[in-house]
Amino acid sequence: MTARPDPFPNRQGAQMARLADGRLHLHHGPIDIIAKAWGDPAAVARGEAAAAARFPEILPELCAELPLLRAEATGDAASVKGPVARRMARAVTPFRPAFITPMAAVAGAVAEEVLSALVQPGVTRAYVNNGGDIALFLGPGESLTCALATRQGAPDRLALHARDAGRGIATSGWRGRSWSFGIADAVTVIARTAAMADAAATMIANAVDLPDHPGIDRQPAHSLQADSDLGPRMVTVGVPVLSAGQRAAALDRGLACAEGFRARGAVEGAALFLQGDLRVTGAMALPMDRNERAHV
């Protein structure tokens, strides 16, 4: 997602700690991660050490390529050098030629990078939650149940199994920590990777919209954040109470976008929220096992 305000304003040293429940907390500037791994204790220890060693390098690497990451995606991942930057560039490519920058995938790509260090031989399952954008590893036969911040009537937990294709979950919307062209309160997406889920959530949230509604307050992104990757494009800063018909029209636009991405294999499922109304597609529409424990 395209973070607000400046995605990299704070370059202080990375901080790492263990929470009382055993999870890792990694913090560096705008990056705030909770992570956990299961499996052989020695393997988990190796993974945690590897993640702690890799983590402080990520923000400086991204800052070094920030101008390119804020530019409109070209589809050429080789235009950037760092592993996280290339992951971002690859993740947004399926959503072109619509306007998108690699920054739309930054939170998910960072989560994936930490996960790749955390998962060592002997780790059976793991997750990295970067401010709500989640990267998962599931060994054979393993599963994780993720708690979702949803509204009444929507699925509030999502069980992902090793047999499923989805390994990433992300949320975007105009009320969240990202600027949006649309009016969705939130769009939660499951995709094959966390970076792709991040990019897809941004694009679907943009599509939930009523372009001609005069009551929606929009402002140029660069008037709110001078160096925004969205430049002069209009982003949503206020949405009035909408009628049932207006909510349905906006959500149907977003659902059509989500189903188009799903048909192309870019997403596994999505849930779209607007002023108490909901649309779901794909894996997000599957019933949850109410007896499963939420691990994420």
Secondary structure, 3 states (H helix, E strand, C coil): CCECCCCCCCCCCCEEEECCCCCEEEEECCEEEEEEEEECHHHHHHHHHHHHHHHHHHHHHHHHCHHHHCCCCCCCHHHCCCHHHHHHHHHHHHHCCCCCCHHHHHHHHHHHHHHHHHCCCCEEEEEEEECCEEEEEECCCCEEEEECCCCCCCCCEEEEECCCCCCEEEEECCCCCECCCCCCCEEEEEECCHHHHHHHHHHHHHHCCCCCCCCCEEEEHHHHCCCCCCCCCEEEEECCCCCHHHHHHHHHHHHHHHHHHHHCCCCCEEEEEECCEEEEEEHHHCCCCCCCCCCC
